[in-house]
């Protein structure tokens, strides 16, 4: 199993919470603990440095300063999809120029962050050495759906 699949498993195992059976529930709980612990460990590889957090604070402050404001003086934002929004700027060109200056000031920090992200993405594609608790097929509840079975198929003996 690849590291990115472990993160998916950690996020999807809770979907199985409505299925019954003591042995099955034990196997799921055990694997959920393992997957959650490993996913948390993996996420440490993407943790921001204090220098990058400083850059981000300055970038956001720049966004706030140069954005259009609503009636109450709050920075205007528009949704762009998947729960993500972006600022609306009075002068997009001026913002981009200021952002480029900030980027030059933090070039080393941004280069290090880019390398960190590349390394993290490579790590996610690597095979994991984590051992999961395997379960026998006979403990799987009869009312399991195909979607739920796809979540646990790699955890079955």
C-alpha positions as CSV (number, residue, x, y, z in Angstrom):
1,X,0.0,0.0,0.0
2,X,1.3,3.4,-0.9
3,X,1.5,6.2,1.6
4,X,-1.2,8.3,-0.1
5,X,-3.5,5.3,0.2
6,X,-2.9,5.2,3.9
7,X,-4.1,8.8,4.1
8,X,-7.2,7.9,2.1
9,X,-7.8,4.9,4.4
10,X,-7.6,7.0,7.5
11,X,-10.2,9.4,6.0
12,X,-12.5,6.6,4.8
13,X,-12.5,4.1,7.6
14,X,-15.0,6.1,9.7
15,X,-17.6,5.5,6.9
16,X,-17.8,1.9,8.2
17,X,-19.1,3.0,11.6
18,X,-22.6,1.8,11.0
19,X,-21.6,-1.8,10.3
20,X,-22.0,-4.3,13.1
21,X,-20.1,-7.3,14.4
22,X,-17.7,-7.3,17.3
23,X,-14.7,-8.9,15.5
24,X,-15.3,-6.7,12.5
25,X,-15.6,-3.6,14.6
26,X,-12.4,-4.5,16.4
27,X,-10.5,-4.9,13.1
28,X,-11.8,-1.6,11.8
29,X,-10.9,0.2,15.1
30,X,-7.4,-1.3,15.1
31,X,-6.8,-0.3,11.5
32,X,-8.2,3.1,12.0
33,X,-5.8,3.7,14.8
34,X,-2.9,2.5,12.6
35,X,-3.9,4.5,9.6
36,X,-4.6,7.7,11.6
37,X,-1.3,7.5,13.4
38,X,0.6,7.0,10.1
39,X,-1.3,9.7,8.3
40,X,-0.5,12.2,11.1
41,X,3.2,11.1,10.9
42,X,3.1,11.6,7.1
43,X,1.6,15.1,7.4
44,X,4.5,16.2,9.5
45,X,6.5,16.2,6.3
46,X,4.5,19.1,5.0
47,X,4.5,21.2,8.1
48,X,5.4,24.8,7.4
49,X,8.6,26.4,8.7
50,X,8.3,29.6,10.8
51,X,9.9,31.4,7.9
52,X,7.3,30.2,5.4
53,X,4.5,31.1,7.9
54,X,6.0,34.6,8.1
55,X,5.9,34.9,4.3
56,X,2.2,33.7,4.3
57,X,1.2,36.3,6.9
58,X,2.8,39.0,4.8
59,X,1.2,37.7,1.6
60,X,-2.2,37.6,3.2
61,X,-1.7,41.1,4.7
62,X,-0.8,42.3,1.1
63,X,-4.0,40.6,-0.2
64,X,-6.1,42.3,2.5
65,X,-4.5,45.7,1.9
66,X,-4.9,45.7,-1.9
67,X,-8.3,44.0,-2.2
68,X,-11.5,45.6,-3.0
69,X,-13.6,46.3,0.1
70,X,-17.3,45.7,0.7
71,X,-19.6,48.3,2.4
72,X,-18.2,47.3,5.9
73,X,-14.6,47.7,4.8
74,X,-14.0,43.9,4.7
75,X,-11.8,42.5,1.9
76,X,-13.9,41.1,-0.9
77,X,-13.5,37.4,-1.9
78,X,-15.1,35.3,-4.6
79,X,-15.5,31.5,-4.5
80,X,-13.5,29.6,-7.2
81,X,-14.6,26.0,-6.3
82,X,-14.1,23.2,-3.8
83,X,-14.6,25.6,-0.9
84,X,-11.7,27.8,-2.0
85,X,-12.1,31.6,-2.4
86,X,-9.8,34.2,-3.8
87,X,-9.4,37.9,-3.1
88,X,-10.8,40.5,-5.6
89,X,-8.3,43.3,-6.2
90,X,-8.7,46.9,-7.1
91,X,-5.7,46.7,-9.3
92,X,-4.6,43.1,-10.2
93,X,-1.4,44.4,-11.8
94,X,-0.3,46.4,-8.8
95,X,-1.0,43.4,-6.6
96,X,1.1,41.1,-8.8
97,X,4.0,43.5,-8.7
98,X,3.9,43.7,-4.9
99,X,3.6,39.9,-4.7
100,X,6.6,39.5,-7.0
101,X,8.6,41.8,-4.7
102,X,7.6,39.8,-1.7
103,X,8.5,36.6,-3.6
104,X,12.0,38.0,-4.3
105,X,12.5,38.9,-0.6
106,X,11.5,35.3,0.4
107,X,13.0,33.5,-2.6
108,X,15.0,31.1,-0.5
109,X,12.0,30.3,1.8
110,X,9.8,29.7,-1.3
111,X,12.4,27.5,-3.0
112,X,12.7,25.5,0.2
113,X,8.9,25.2,0.5
114,X,8.7,24.0,-3.2
115,X,11.4,21.4,-2.5
116,X,9.5,20.3,0.7
117,X,6.3,19.9,-1.3
118,X,8.1,17.9,-4.0
119,X,9.7,15.6,-1.4
120,X,6.3,15.1,0.3
121,X,4.7,14.2,-3.0
122,X,7.4,11.7,-3.7
123,X,6.9,10.3,-0.2
124,X,3.2,9.8,-0.8
125,X,4.0,7.7,-3.9
126,X,6.3,5.4,-2.0
127,X,5.2,2.0,-0.7
128,X,4.6,2.0,3.0
129,X,6.1,-0.5,5.4
130,X,3.2,-0.2,7.9
131,X,1.6,-3.4,8.9
132,X,-2.2,-3.4,9.1
133,X,-4.4,-5.7,11.1
134,X,-5.7,-8.2,8.6
135,X,-9.2,-9.7,9.0
136,X,-10.8,-12.8,7.7
137,X,-13.5,-12.5,5.2
138,X,-16.0,-14.4,7.4
139,X,-16.2,-11.5,9.9
140,X,-17.3,-9.0,7.3
141,X,-21.0,-8.0,7.8
142,X,-23.4,-9.2,5.1
143,X,-24.9,-5.8,4.7
144,X,-21.6,-4.2,3.5
145,X,-21.8,-2.1,0.4
146,X,-19.5,-2.2,-2.6
147,X,-18.2,1.3,-1.6
148,X,-17.5,0.1,1.9
149,X,-15.8,-3.1,0.6
150,X,-13.5,-1.1,-1.6
151,X,-12.3,0.8,1.5
152,X,-11.3,-2.4,3.3
153,X,-10.3,-4.8,0.4
154,X,-6.6,-4.5,1.2
155,X,-7.2,-5.3,4.9
156,X,-8.7,-8.8,4.2
157,X,-6.7,-12.0,4.4
